Amino acid sequence: MSQNDIIEFQQNFTAYRLKSVKDIIVENPFLKSQFSYALSTATLTNKYIMIYSNNGVANDYVDKLVLELSKKYKELYFFIVDLRELVETNKIESLEKFKNILPYANILFIKNFETVEKNSQLLILIQNIFNNLKNNSFVLITSSKKIDQIQKADSLRRFLENLKIYDILVERKEKNNFINFFDFVNQVKKEAGIEEKLDEEEKRSEYIEKLYVWEMKGFNVDNLKKIINLKDLNQIKIEFDKYTFNIKRLMELHKDYGLLNTKRFKDEAREIEKLLFDPYAVDDLNKKIETLKEKINYFTFFERETSLLYNSNNFVVDATNRNVMNKIEEIINGSNIDKIILITGGPGTGKTHLLNLIYNQMLDKKIVYLNKNNFESGKKNLYMMKFINEADIILIDDLDRIYEKKENIPIIKSIIFKNIVKVITLQRKFSIDDKDLLDIFKKFLSYNIQPTSLFIKKNVFKSFLIKYGIKMDDILFNFLLDYDNTSLSESEKYFMELKKYENNITREIIKSIFPSGVKKRQDFIKKGEFDTSRLLKEWLNDTDRLYVEFEG
């Protein structure tokens, strides 16, 4: 972008345009928690969040949040798009101009979303932005209309079907239907069976006023309405004191719950949110939140062995792994999934990369990722089994390495025989000497990854050069390819070392860093054996590979 483009972008789509913002007044406790969560994590609790508001409060909320985030996280991208302003100032062409940049936002804020129904070009642009949104991006939308009331927005609904919605629409009442406080008090008295003589009881009126405030905030006050007509005011006081105490506990639980990332736990979140405004269910609510925390900690425990660096962007596909990759895409898309998928292949062929790729593409699912490291930790006190039945999918990396310890075998069998989808990697299908496991493995297809081709190695090495800003001419690069003898899974650490020499790299430096590719020559080759060191031949194009074996 030119300097003028940068200025234009800042003035239209960043916090730079927010010279001043209003102090937000949002009563919704979930939105307050969402604000705190966003500031502490630079993310949202859901991929898509929509706030319905018809009095401008939601837009003020967005402005304040964008400004605070931009101050705190200067290295991240928080972009803000006011659709109404773009239409009113005839700046839709700016959205067209920068539509390929906006999807890179860590959080994309879209104000006055209902405006899409007024302009077909705007609708298409927003759809384009959603289509290209990055996996780690979040969207917060404000609208004065509910999504099903926005005309012509059918094409966007599939993006918003999992919306987390906050409804703070203000009900507009006609003057002749307006219920003021006096009318409400009389209505509560009528519902509670209170006689007119109670007007003189100022204390009771205070309780009724409290009841009114709580009901307006959405809390369950049914039981209070039942006891408000008791003659014994002391008994009413006792009940109201209990209720007030539980309200305070609820507020603490609201904050507690608001800080949890519930995107993988939709059913649990739904149950909890039914109770968040019920002071009579505060104990049950507390138990459910504590259980949810345990579940989040459980799945996070197994998440620690995964890496965002292993993704589809840096996994090179060719004839050696194309069948495996096709199966992985089926798993991610939820089609043709067997209960067990076996992936075999030697060290450095990309098995771990593929499991991480699955994990990173299914972040909304409950996934248990097992490898030798966390298996040892997780088996203590059978912690590994605590919530494993709730997993949507289990990923097991290098099963044969886990199997090496005899004490692991009963736990492995217990996991594999569970009726949950499992993707398992191992070096060879029959490297596990266990009839029970082999019998079940025989029922399912296995997908073998061939040894790393020159095409894959070349592309992966090029990606490391770009990542670490290393410049190298073709002659030196080809020397590196021939000299290096490491598996791809171990090679990155050598590029990190190579980076220290910047652009003054020589063959001697490469030899001093990378393990030698020179192998000891065999004195003779038995009949029927093959020399596989020169088998890989590369086509001129990069779309396929031919592998030919020559008898020695």
C-alpha positions in Angstrom: 0.0 0.0 0.0 1.1 3.5 -0.7 1.4 6.1 2.1 -1.9 7.6 1.0 -3.6 4.2 1.1 -2.4 3.6 4.6 -3.8 7.0 5.7 -7.1 6.2 4.0 -7.3 2.8 5.6 -6.5 4.2 9.1 -9.1 7.0 8.8 -11.9 4.6 7.7 -11.2 1.2 9.5 -9.0 1.6 12.6 -9.1 3.2 16.1 -7.3 6.1 14.5 -10.7 7.5 13.5 -12.0 7.4 17.1 -10.8 10.7 18.4 -13.1 10.4 21.4 -15.6 7.8 22.6 -18.5 7.8 25.1 -18.2 6.2 28.5 -20.4 3.1 28.0 -23.3 2.3 30.2 -24.2 -1.3 29.6 -26.3 -3.1 32.2 -26.1 -6.5 30.6 -23.7 -8.5 32.8 -22.6 -10.8 29.9 -21.5 -7.8 27.8 -19.5 -6.5 30.8 -17.8 -9.8 31.1 -17.3 -9.9 27.3 -15.5 -6.6 27.5 -13.2 -7.8 30.3 -12.5 -11.0 28.5 -11.6 -9.2 25.3 -9.2 -6.9 27.1 -7.5 -9.8 28.9 -7.2 -12.2 25.9 -7.5 -10.0 22.7 -10.2 -12.5 21.6 -13.9 -13.0 22.0 -15.8 -15.9 23.5 -17.3 -16.8 20.1 -16.2 -16.7 16.5 -19.3 -14.4 15.7 -21.0 -12.2 18.2 -24.0 -9.9 17.5 -25.4 -7.2 19.7 -28.9 -6.1 19.0 -29.4 -2.5 20.1 -31.7 0.3 18.9 -30.4 3.2 21.1 -26.8 3.4 20.0 -25.4 1.8 23.2 -24.0 -1.1 21.3 -22.1 1.2 18.9 -20.7 3.1 21.9 -19.7 -0.2 23.4 -17.8 -1.2 20.2 -16.0 2.2 19.9 -14.8 2.0 23.5 -13.7 -1.6 23.1 -11.8 -0.9 19.9 -10.0 2.0 21.4 -9.0 0.1 24.6 -7.8 -2.9 22.6 -5.8 -0.8 20.2 -4.0 0.9 23.2 -3.2 -2.4 24.9 -2.3 -4.6 21.9 -0.5 -2.3 19.5 0.9 -5.2 17.5 -2.6 -6.7 16.8 -5.2 -5.7 14.2 -8.5 -4.4 15.3 -10.5 -3.1 12.4 -13.9 -1.3 12.6 -16.4 -0.9 9.8 -19.4 1.4 10.1 -21.7 0.3 7.3 -24.2 3.1 7.8 -21.4 5.7 7.7 -20.0 4.2 4.5 -23.4 4.4 2.8 -24.1 7.9 4.0 -20.7 9.3 3.0 -20.5 7.4 -0.3 -17.4 5.5 0.8 -18.4 2.0 -0.2 -15.5 2.0 -2.7 -13.1 2.2 0.3 -14.6 -1.1 1.5 -14.1 -2.6 -2.0 -10.5 -1.3 -2.0 -9.5 -2.8 1.3 -11.7 -5.9 1.3 -8.7 -8.2 1.2 -7.0 -6.6 4.2 -10.0 -6.6 6.6 -10.2 -10.5 6.9 -6.8 -10.4 8.6 -8.2 -8.6 11.7 -7.7 -10.3 15.0 -11.2 -8.9 15.8 -13.3 -7.3 13.1 -16.0 -4.9 14.4 -19.0 -4.2 12.1 -21.4 -1.5 13.2 -25.0 -1.0 11.9 -25.2 -4.4 10.2 -28.8 -3.9 9.2 -27.5 -1.4 6.5 -26.7 -4.4 4.2 -30.4 -4.6 3.3 -30.2 -1.1 1.7 -27.3 -1.7 -0.6 -26.7 -4.9 -2.7 -23.0 -4.0 -3.3 -22.5 -3.7 0.5 -24.0 -7.1 1.0 -21.7 -8.7 -1.6 -18.6 -7.0 0.0 -19.5 -8.2 3.5 -20.0 -11.8 2.2 -16.6 -11.6 0.5 -15.0 -10.5 3.7 -16.6 -13.3 5.7 -15.5 -15.8 3.0 -11.9 -14.8 3.4 -11.9 -14.4 7.2 -8.8 -16.0 8.7 -9.2 -19.0 11.1 -8.0 -17.0 14.1 -10.2 -13.9 13.5 -13.3 -13.0 15.5 -16.2 -10.8 14.5 -18.4 -8.5 16.7 -21.5 -7.1 15.0 -24.0 -4.5 16.1 -27.5 -4.2 14.6 -30.7 -2.4 15.3 -32.6 -5.4 13.7 -32.5 -9.0 14.5 -30.8 -11.2 11.8 -34.0 -12.8 10.7 -35.6 -9.4 10.2 -32.8 -8.1 7.9 -34.0 -8.4 4.3 -31.8 -9.9 1.6 -29.4 -11.3 4.2 -30.0 -14.9 3.5 -26.6 -15.3 1.8 -24.9 -14.3 5.1 -26.9 -16.6 7.4 -24.6 -19.6 7.1 -21.8 -17.5 8.5 -23.9 -16.4 11.4 -25.8 -19.6 12.3 -23.6 -20.0 15.4 -24.0 -16.4 16.5 -23.7 -15.6 20.2 -26.4 -13.0 20.6 -26.8 -10.2 23.2 -30.2 -8.5 23.0 -30.3 -5.1 24.6 -33.1 -3.7 22.4 -35.1 -1.1 24.3 -38.8 -1.7 24.2 -40.7 1.4 23.0 -44.1 1.7 24.6 -46.9 3.9 23.5 -47.8 6.7 25.9 -51.1 5.3 26.7 -49.6 1.9 27.4 -46.7 3.1 29.5 -46.5 1.5 32.9 -44.8 3.8 35.5 -43.5 2.7 38.8 -46.7 3.5 40.7 -48.7 1.3 38.2 -46.2 -1.5 38.5 -46.3 -1.5 42.3 -50.1 -1.8 42.1 -49.8 -4.6 39.6 -47.4 -6.5 41.9 -49.7 -6.0 44.8 -52.6 -7.3 42.8 -50.6 -10.3 41.7 -49.4 -11.0 45.2 -52.9 -10.4 46.7 -51.9 -7.4 48.7 -54.7 -5.2 50.1 -54.8 -1.4 49.7 -54.2 -0.9 53.4 -50.6 -2.0 52.8 -49.9 1.4 51.2 -49.2 2.7 54.7 -46.4 0.1 55.2 -43.4 2.0 54.0 -41.2 -1.0 54.6 -43.2 -3.2 52.4 -43.2 -0.6 49.7 -39.4 -0.7 49.8 -39.4 -4.4 49.3 -41.8 -4.1 46.4 -39.5 -1.5 44.9 -36.6 -3.9 45.2 -38.6 -6.6 43.7 -39.4 -4.3 40.7 -35.8 -3.5 40.1 -34.7 -7.1 40.2 -37.5 -8.2 37.8 -36.6 -5.4 35.4 -33.0 -6.7 35.4 -34.4 -10.1 34.4 -34.0 -12.0 37.7 -36.5 -14.6 38.7 -38.7 -13.1 41.5 -41.5 -15.6 41.5 -41.0 -16.7 45.1 -40.7 -13.1 46.3 -44.1 -12.3 44.8 -45.6 -15.2 46.7 -44.3 -14.0 50.1 -44.7 -10.3 49.7 -48.2 -10.4 51.2 -47.2 -12.1 54.4 -48.3 -10.3 57.5 -45.0 -10.9 59.3 -42.7 -8.2 57.8 -39.8 -9.8 59.6 -40.3 -13.0 57.6 -40.3 -10.9 54.4 -37.1 -9.3 55.5 -35.5 -12.7 56.1 -36.5 -13.9 52.6 -35.3 -10.7 51.0 -32.0 -10.9 52.8 -31.5 -14.4 51.5 -32.4 -13.3 48.0 -30.0 -10.3 48.1 -27.2 -12.6 49.3 -27.9 -14.9 46.4 -28.0 -12.0 43.9 -24.5 -11.0 45.1 -23.3 -14.6 44.6 -24.9 -14.6 41.1 -23.0 -11.4 40.2 -19.7 -13.1 41.1 -20.7 -16.2 39.1 -21.5 -13.9 36.2 -18.0 -12.6 36.2 -16.6 -16.1 36.7 -18.5 -17.5 33.8 -17.8 -14.5 31.6 -14.1 -15.2 31.7 -14.5 -18.8 30.4 -14.0 -19.7 26.8 -17.1 -21.8 26.1 -16.9 -22.2 22.3 -16.4 -26.0 22.6 -19.0 -26.4 25.3 -22.2 -25.2 23.8 -24.5 -27.6 25.7 -22.9 -26.8 29.0 -23.1 -23.1 28.3 -26.7 -23.3 27.4 -27.6 -25.0 30.7 -25.6 -22.4 32.7 -27.1 -19.4 30.9 -30.6 -20.7 31.8 -29.6 -20.3 35.5 -27.6 -17.0 35.4 -30.7 -15.0 36.4 -32.2 -17.4 38.9 -31.0 -16.6 42.5 -32.9 -19.8 43.6 -30.6 -22.0 41.6 -27.3 -20.4 42.6 -25.9 -23.6 44.2 -26.7 -25.6 41.1 -25.2 -22.9 38.9 -22.0 -22.8 41.0 -21.6 -26.6 40.5 -22.2 -26.4 36.8 -19.6 -23.6 36.4 -17.0 -25.5 38.5 -17.6 -28.6 36.4 -17.3 -26.6 33.2 -14.0 -25.2 34.5 -12.7 -28.7 35.1 -13.7 -29.7 31.6 -12.0 -26.7 30.1 -8.8 -27.4 32.1 -9.0 -31.1 31.0 -9.1 -30.4 27.3 -6.6 -27.5 27.7 -4.2 -30.0 29.3 -4.1 -32.1 26.1 -4.1 -29.0 23.9 -0.6 -28.0 25.2 1.1 -30.6 23.0 -0.4 -29.1 19.9 1.0 -26.3 17.8 -0.6 -23.6 15.6 2.6 -23.8 13.5 1.4 -27.1 12.0 -1.4 -26.1 9.7 -2.7 -26.5 6.1 -0.8 -23.4 4.9 2.6 -25.1 5.4 1.8 -28.8 4.7 3.0 -29.6 1.2 0.9 -32.1 -0.7 2.2 -34.4 -3.5 1.8 -38.0 -4.6 3.4 -39.3 -1.4 0.7 -38.0 0.9 -2.3 -37.0 -1.3 -4.5 -40.0 -0.3 -3.9 -39.2 3.4 -4.7 -35.5 2.9 -7.9 -36.3 1.1 -9.0 -38.4 4.2 -8.0 -35.6 6.6 -10.2 -33.2 4.6 -13.1 -35.6 5.0 -12.6 -35.7 8.7 -12.5 -32.0 9.0 -15.6 -31.6 6.8 -17.5 -34.3 8.8 -18.0 -36.7 5.9 -17.2 -40.5 5.5 -15.6 -40.7 9.0 -14.7 -44.2 10.2 -14.4 -44.8 13.9 -10.7 -45.5 13.5 -8.4 -43.9 10.9 -4.8 -45.2 10.9 -2.0 -43.2 9.4 1.4 -44.9 9.0 4.7 -43.6 7.9 8.3 -43.1 8.9 9.8 -40.3 11.0 9.5 -36.9 9.5 6.9 -37.8 6.9 4.3 -35.4 8.4 2.1 -37.6 10.7 2.3 -35.2 13.6 1.7 -32.3 11.3 -1.5 -33.9 10.0 -2.9 -34.5 13.5 -2.2 -30.8 14.4 -3.8 -29.8 11.2 -7.0 -31.6 12.2 -6.9 -30.0 15.6 -6.3 -26.5 14.3 -9.2 -26.9 11.8 -11.7 -28.2 14.5 -11.2 -25.7 17.3 -14.9 -25.7 18.1 -14.8 -29.4 18.9 -13.8 -31.2 22.1 -10.5 -32.9 21.1 -8.2 -35.1 23.2 -4.7 -35.0 21.6 -2.4 -37.8 23.0 1.3 -38.3 22.5 4.0 -40.0 24.5 4.6 -36.8 26.6 1.1 -36.1 27.9 0.1 -39.8 28.1 2.6 -40.2 30.9 1.2 -37.2 32.8 -2.4 -37.9 32.0 -2.5 -41.5 33.2 -1.7 -40.5 36.8 -4.8 -41.2 38.8 -6.5 -42.0 35.5 -6.9 -38.2 34.9 -6.8 -39.0 31.1 -10.1 -40.9 31.4 -12.0 -38.3 33.4 -13.9 -36.6 30.5 -12.7 -38.6 27.6 -16.2 -39.9 26.9 -17.2 -36.4 26.1 -14.6 -35.9 23.4 -15.8 -35.5 19.8 -12.5 -36.9 18.4 -9.4 -38.4 19.9 -6.0 -37.9 18.2 -3.2 -40.3 19.1 0.3 -39.6 17.8 2.9 -42.3 17.6 0.8 -45.0 19.2 3.7 -47.5 18.9 5.9 -45.3 21.1 3.2 -45.1 23.8 2.6 -48.9 23.5 6.3 -49.5 24.4 5.5 -49.3 28.1 3.5 -52.4 29.3 1.6 -50.4 31.9 0.2 -48.2 29.1 -1.5 -51.1 27.3 -4.7 -51.4 29.3 -5.4 -47.7 29.1 -4.6 -47.7 25.3 -7.1 -50.5 24.8 -9.7 -48.8 26.9 -9.4 -45.7 24.7 -9.3 -47.4 21.4 -12.4 -49.5 22.1 -14.4 -46.4 23.0 -17.2 -45.5 20.5 -15.5 -42.2 19.6 -13.8 -41.2 16.3 -10.0 -41.7 16.6 -7.2 -40.7 14.3 -4.1 -42.7 15.1 -0.5 -42.4 13.8 2.2 -45.1 14.0 5.2 -46.1 12.0 3.8 -49.5 10.9 0.4 -51.0 11.2 1.8 -54.2 12.6 4.4 -52.7 14.9 2.0 -53.4 17.8 2.0 -57.0 18.9 -1.5 -57.3 20.3 -4.1 -59.5 18.8 -7.1 -57.5 20.2 -5.8 -54.2 18.7 -4.7 -55.8 15.4 -8.2 -57.4 15.0 -9.9 -54.1 15.3 -7.3 -52.3 13.2 -7.9 -54.9 10.4 -11.6 -53.6 10.2 -10.5 -50.2 9.1 -8.4 -48.8 6.3 -4.9 -47.5 6.9 -3.3 -44.6 5.0 0.4 -44.7 4.4 2.6 -41.7 3.9 5.6 -42.4 1.6 9.1 -41.2 2.4 9.5 -37.4 2.0 10.0 -36.5 -1.7 12.5 -34.0 -2.9 9.5 -31.8 -3.9 8.2 -31.7 -0.3 11.6 -31.2 1.2 12.4 -28.3 -1.2 9.1 -26.5 -0.5 9.4 -26.9 3.3 13.0 -25.6 3.2 11.9 -22.7 1.1 9.3 -21.9 3.7 11.9 -21.9 6.5 14.1 -19.6 4.5 11.2 -17.1 4.2 10.2 -17.5 7.8 13.7 -16.7 9.1 14.6 -14.1 6.4 17.5 -16.1 5.1 18.7 -15.4 1.5 20.4 -18.1 -0.4 21.2 -18.5 -4.1 20.0 -21.6 -6.0 23.5 -23.3 -6.1 23.8 -23.0 -2.3 20.2 -24.1 -1.8 20.7 -27.2 -3.9 23.9 -28.0 -1.9 21.9 -27.8 1.3 19.2 -30.1 -0.1 21.8 -32.7 -1.0 23.8 -32.3 2.2 21.1 -32.4 4.8 20.1 -35.8 6.2 17.6 -34.8 8.9 13.8 -35.6 9.0 11.6 -32.6 8.3 10.3 -32.7 11.8 13.7 -31.9 13.1 15.1 -29.6 10.5 13.6 -26.2 11.6 16.0 -25.9 14.6 19.0 -25.9 12.2 17.4 -23.1 10.2 17.1 -21.1 13.4 20.8 -21.6 13.9 21.5 -20.7 10.3 19.7 -17.4 10.8 22.5 -16.1 13.0 24.8 -15.9 10.0 22.2 -13.7 8.1 23.1 -13.6 4.4 26.8 -14.5 4.7 26.2 -18.2 4.5 28.7 -20.6 2.9 29.0 -24.3 2.3 31.3 -24.6 5.3 28.7 -22.9 7.6 26.0 -25.3 6.3 28.3 -28.3 7.0 28.9 -27.0 10.5 25.2 -26.7 11.3 23.3 -29.4 9.5 24.0 -33.2 10.0 25.8 -34.7 7.1 23.9 -36.3 4.3 26.9 -38.6 3.5 26.1 -42.2 4.2 28.4 -45.1 4.6 28.6 -47.1 1.3 27.5 -50.7 1.4 30.2 -53.2 0.3 27.6 -55.3 -1.5 23.9 -55.5 -2.1 22.0 -58.7 -1.6 19.9 -59.9 -4.5 16.4 -58.6 -4.2 17.4 -55.5 -2.2 17.2 -52.0 -3.7 19.3 -48.9 -3.4 16.7 -46.3 -2.5 19.0 -43.3 -2.1 18.5 -42.2 -5.8 14.9 -43.3 -6.4 13.1 -40.0 -6.3 12.9 -38.3 -9.7 11.2 -35.0 -10.0 8.9 -34.0 -12.9 9.4 -30.5 -14.4 6.0 -29.4 -13.1 5.2 -29.4 -9.4 1.8 -31.3 -9.7 3.0 -34.9 -9.5 5.9 -37.2 -8.8 7.2 -40.4 -10.2 8.9 -42.9 -8.0 11.0 -45.6 -9.8 13.0 -48.4 -8.1 16.2 -49.7 -9.7 17.5 -53.1 -8.8 21.1 -52.9 -7.4 
